[in-house]
Amino acid sequence: MRYWMLRSISCILVRQCPSLSTGLHSEGCSPELAEGHSKRLMSDVRADLRNIVGASKYWSEHLQSVKEKASSPVTVTYQGDLPCRRMKDSYQEAYLPLGSQPHLREKYLNVYNYVRFGRIFEDLDSFGVLISYTHAKTECPRSPFSIVTALVDEIDLVRNVIRPDCDLKFTGNVTWVGRSSLEVQMKVSQYYDGIFNLALEATFVMVARDAGNKSAALVNPLKPEGPEEERLFQQGNLNKKERAKLKENSLLKVAPNEEERKIIHEMFLETLDINKLPQPDLTEEFRVDGRHKAQKSGDMSSTGCGLVNIGEVFSGKSHGRYCIETHHHEERNIFNKIFGGFLMRKAFELAWANACVYGSSRPYAIAVDDILFQKPVEVGSLLYLSSQVCYTESKYIQVRVHSEVLDPLTKEHSTTNIFHFTFGCQKEVMQVIPKTYGESMLYLDGKRHFKATPIRDQNLVNLPAAN
């Protein structure tokens, strides 16, 4: 089955890649990056973060630095002792000069000669941490605590593609602060037609941890100035309440509501061949293998997708729905854990491949929603990424990626992340049909995330036809 699914879209995934210089736009060079202008580049962001936390590029030196930092005493126990910050105090800009420095394009290109969104997600993660440190800066040359990404609340893509030959500008600042958490709003714009045009908007939630990464660390309070900043701050309060409400109403805690139960029951009836028997035998029809597919639909159980490599030896799972990764030192962040942006990129690219297989066309990203970093991924761990199409509607596909780590000695699995991605397709897609109760809960959860995602009119670029 998997062979025939891949065979039917071979023209999509396996094709000659045109020259990287094809269709380049000379007007993509921003005046801000002209000779004589000193601007922070995205390549500088990681170096700035290493200086802030005292991390080293070398593994042995980094371990010693982490050990010394863990023994640092806690200096502040009351948030009121910290000076208030303004939103503009944390404002940062960083540039990705894809137009001005063509040699950078290779890392960011996909096979269709557009920018890989997964790479942009990596840059957003680093940029958000830098903004948070700017807000919580101290007089010490090195920060006495750590700031990490706790949640990707939303990434809203305004365009379905990003050009590979036009400069990008990242901007952002802190818009809300709790005791140890910060909400950071960021925008990515691309320079063409003489101006920077908005490409995406993102909201990340960061948390501060003490030097030993054992408890929360207090951060500077935020003082809004003016009605617009007050609105942003109040929106941050609303976002926090909404996240708490969604957690309370999780399908793991609360049964589906009346409308959702009706949806599942109607989908169940669509898979029954009631006309087959004068008096349907429900005992037989309730069995999963006794039901049939509705017209223009696909079974959820067959929508998994992934990449398989040697890590499968440890899993005993050889059906190809998993992407197994072994992580090494070069993929670590400044806190000696696997870089969160790296995980987002891997999950996004797996989800894109799944949407491509299911929709039989080239999907484009619309939104990333509600990514919770539940547990850090240690260097050397075995990471499983499993992808599932959990909801479809018209030309849209909702994909869920589950991330877990495996202890190869105990065989214990622990969830680290759950990712939710919304994709648009070039043509209407089959309705995905759950068959078991567990799949039905995944379907309803996917539907909730899809309905919570604003489907705006994107500035769409016509992609080449799939065939």
C-alpha angles and dihedrals in degrees: 000000000000090000092055092046091054093041091056092059100036089118089061101050103029112053138122111278111228122231114292090232095056115122097001118169117222089196089067093089110103119223087226088069096046119128112289095027115113111209133161109255124207088248088062094055097076091045090051090051092051090053092048095053098030095242124158131219088224118081100222094046091047093054090053091049091051091050092051093046093051090061093055113117123242107257103187127046099164122057092211089068090066119085117251118251131211124224091247090055090071097040112129137177128199130175132216102200100205090147099040096042108037094183089073094062097080093069093049102042126105124201091270093058094252129114118277107243089208090066090051090052089055091052092047091055093053092042092052091053091050091051090051092051089049089057093047097041118148135196090258115096088230126045113251092214142037130249120201137173111266101173141003098216096184144338111196115193114210095186127041092220138025118216117242096216104051126083118255126214122203117200131172150134143190111279102175137022133192125178097292102354132082132194113217124194118200137180132199118205130181127215117235137120087034097296142069109262121202112253103171145349125215138188119199130180116215130190131204120225130190122257093270093046089236103116143007120287124214119246132200115280118245124235115200118217120205132356096289094054090044089054091050091049093049089048087056089055090049091049090054092050091046091052090051090049092050090050091051092049094047115140086237088066108025130042118244115276124249095269092049092048089052091051092052093047093050091049089050091053090051089063095053122093096213093166090061093079130031088228109022115229101230091190088063097037094051089063112099093229090049093065130082135216119266116237116284092006139116131214113250090222090067097048098083117117137180151133121266127210140152093300087077088078088075096046107052086217111119103159093104100242094115134078106207118197132187108204125215139188097275090063095055125110127226090278095058093255129110108282111260092217089056090055091049091051093050092047093047094050091049091048091049091053090049092050089047093053094045098042095040089220138079107281124208126210119253105169146348114214141190104347108178118195098213099169135009119248112234123222109263095024125132110243125200120202114189120183129202134179100225105168138018134184128174105312095346132099126195113205127191121201119195118202124197137162126226128215100213092203099051096024088226118151123209125188114237104170144000115205127198120199130181118205134184122214134206092241139023113286132217118267111254113230124203117215105183131051091249091053089048090057090050088050093052092045090051091048091052092052092046093050090048091055115088107230100209126184100270124209091250124202113206106245121207113273115268092239 
